Amino acid sequence: MSNPLHIVVCAGIVPDPLQTLEPVSGPHGPGLKNEMVLPAVLDPWAASALYEAAHLAAKHPGSKVWLVALGPKAKLQQVMMTVAQKAGFELVPVDGPIGGFPDAHSTAAVLAETISAIAGLDKTRLLLFGGWESASRGAGITLQLIGEILGITDQFQGVDRIDMRADCSFEVLERVEGGMHQESVCAGLPAVLGWATGTLAEPRNNPQTGMSNMRTILPALQKARPVALSGDSLRYVAVSLPRQQRATRVVKDMSPDEIARELVEWMGAE
Amino acid sequence: MSADAVQTGLGTAGSDAAACAPETASSIEPLIEHQSLEADIACAGFGPAMGGFLTTLSRAWTENPADPAFESRVAPGMPLQVLCYERADDIGAGVSGVVTRAEGIRASFPKLNPDEIPMAAEVRRERVLYLLDPVGASRRSSLLRCGDALLRGAGRLVGLKDHALELPWTPAFLHKQGGLVMSIGQFNQWVGAQLMGAGLVQIWPGTPVSAPIFAEPPVMTVNGGKRRCGVRGLRLADQGVDRFGAPAEGFMAGMDVHARLTVVGDGPVGAVGQALDEKLGLPLGHARREWGLGMKMVIELPPDSSNPHQLDQNTLAADGVPKGGGKDERLLPGTVWHTFGYPEPEIFGFLYVHPNRLVSVGIFVPSWMGNPARTAYRYLQHYIQHPALWKHLKDGTLRSWGAKSLDESGRRGEPFLVGDGFARIGEGSGSTNMLTGSGVDEAWTTGTQLGEAVLELLRAGRPFTEENLAATYEARRRASRVERGSRQAEHARDGFHHGFVRGLMGMALAGLSGGKLSLDAHIPPAAEQIRPLPPQMKGLKLKKAVTAAMEDGRPLHDALMSARGWPEIPFDGRLLVTHQDALLMGGKVQAMAGFADHVVFHNRGLCIGCEVKTCAAMCSGQAITVGTDGMPAFEREKCVHCGACLWNCAQSADGVHGNIEFRAGSGGLHSAEN
């Protein structure tokens, strides 16, 4: 039995995590050095949500996936050239600032407003997807706030799996402490799901999917609504990266026990 | 072009030119069904040349979108479907800091403001330095040692300082005045963003192209009795395969992209260009035998105002010249240093200063250096520690690092530029000028020339046949400064095959005479340029080096350099870091799962029996290591796609092809600051 779903995936773009990041202070608050010129990727947590959304939509004929993304238009376009090959979706871009420092409430308000304005979106069939964390917005609350603004009370975070039932109720696996999953059953839609890594591998690049997506992505980008996020409600006292330490040694014939002991001592010293 | 005269550096292809069967390089998999899509123009590789081509096309469309010439034949009612496929995960993942005269680039962007391109600066000052050997390990001839001794004796009387002698002038052929210092990664991003913003062109990163699709026999061209294959599109690389290319979980056969015109700009080691060379051969007398590996670091200088070498615009006079005159060693944005003489006489070096205290510092290790232990990373570390550079760099931080093979054959390595349904542009088309040390602007210009030619043919409603492309694109190129420059440079560096001093003399002769004079030389294939290990290395020193390598767990070539007297690198964890740390700190390697290994060793016995194993020594990412059985092993996750292994294989099963194949692969170095 087919139950077409309307899945909205909220996904920001972040600097490629493999890059060397350096926080800097500017006239508009903290940011990352050269962030606009760093290669960007779709936020990895949210990317999992997108792949899960596409997979779910494929299992429910008639379903539709929207990707709502906030970021500088040019940067969004660049990232979409990669993402668009991996899954079918309709892009809903919002031309806004890059970076993870804007207040999550401001970001959520803009995204909620954008989602509400999506033509043809049936909120009774809505699954709001996103990452439960972000590679740039570590607070991990943006998705929850969007759900609250949209009046969606069924929210699940750290999701690794969803199984839809014929009556639109669904089972969901959420990560909980201790490396365990909590299994819940939700009576129906709409719902918010903040995804962890899910269970799907990153899809292959499919040029045909890319071509198909691009017919709507480029026009959407050209019409992207510009927004300015309010920075009044939040003040950063200090910004720093997690301290990294690199100590490379070549050691031969060291037993696993000795290695483990040294690591424990090192961690204890930290 | 002598279209019917076919000979090849790859050997047998010339005789095959008449036997054109419809196939792709992967036609050994006839049972696999490849999906296809139709485009008007399909492009392989996104670099400066493709940037020039697509910018020319896109700009013309933007000026007049209603121009019927731009109506797609495969999607009626839509504009031309122009698809460009790039191996790297990002269109800004190019690997090169460059200084360029930028004549072609400025012609495309007359109002170009370097401030709009991150890391770009106008060239303001150039120096040419001869570097003496401060450590005594450099392989210098007796003649050179005598010269060095004389210079040292004369000391400051001749201007010797920090073991370096600055030439009193920069030869005109080396000058880049009026040009730009740039990061190719940032330049590509800048160009790519404008192209995609315009809407005509789609550039798909992370999508390697495995081969051209050759035309069916009926479309072949007749040229003086010999037939040359045409091209009707591109085949993308298979995904969901194991490392050997066999279908695995999630297998997706590479898609066939059919197009009226296929533009090949995938560089000197690109799979499409290689397949074309293999199939068509090279024009008579042409061969790709000269190569170089460019390796460089992007270093951030410290913001220490007490350092007199930091950027200080206040010390510049109004005209941009340093106040007070005299020799200015400061690293102001737009400063360019060309160096030669160290770490080995054959290794040329450079230092380019970008804005925001960033400098690109690097070396070129040429194929004609001969030494099989020519590991570029170790040499680069010694290079930056030369006193003339180190006094500026020692407190800096490594921000990025990378490497790239350069086709240094120039015009002599030029392939057939056009054929039915295809055209070749950029470095892979032999556009690099090795006399001026310039390739980016030449590549860009070849792209714009093809763009103009395609516009002419589209507007005239003429097909992309070999004849039409020759009459438009090739004719433009032959009449341009790219052609004139490449002819002047054709024999400029031959002298280096007879030694460093003769090489310099030959280069000077060619440079000062506009290419009329030069020192000629027989140039053997790149594999034969690798010299066997010298006898003394085979004896005591080699044994000592091997022992050291085994004890320290480091590569043989690294140990060989230590055995030859090169001092150990004093790692500081910031700028002087191990090769493996450089892979993580500066320039990050991406290797998307599901693609096959793109470096393949064909004959195991040849590899095991190879004494020199230069493939491992020259591997820029230490992705090739030698196992205990003597067999090289390849790790795709470390490969920066420099392609050095392709021309650093000393073995050949057929006397023509090397034992290493460099195929289409995904990923590579991913760093915006290159």
Interface residues (C-beta under 8 A of the other chain):
Chain A: D16 L18 Q19 T20 N34 V37 L38 P39 A74 Q77 Q78 M81 T82 Q85 A201 E202 R204 N205 N206 P207 Q208 G210 M211 M214 L218 Q222 R246 T248 V250 K252
Chain B: Q35 L37 L83 Y85 D89 D90 I91 G92 A93 P118 M119 Q186 Q189 G192 A193 M196 G197 G199 Q202 I203 W204 P205 G206 T207 L236 Q239 G240 G250 M252 M255 V257 R399 S400 D552 G553 R554 G573 T578 Q580 D581 M585 G586 K588 Q590 M592 A593 G594 H670 S671 A672 E673
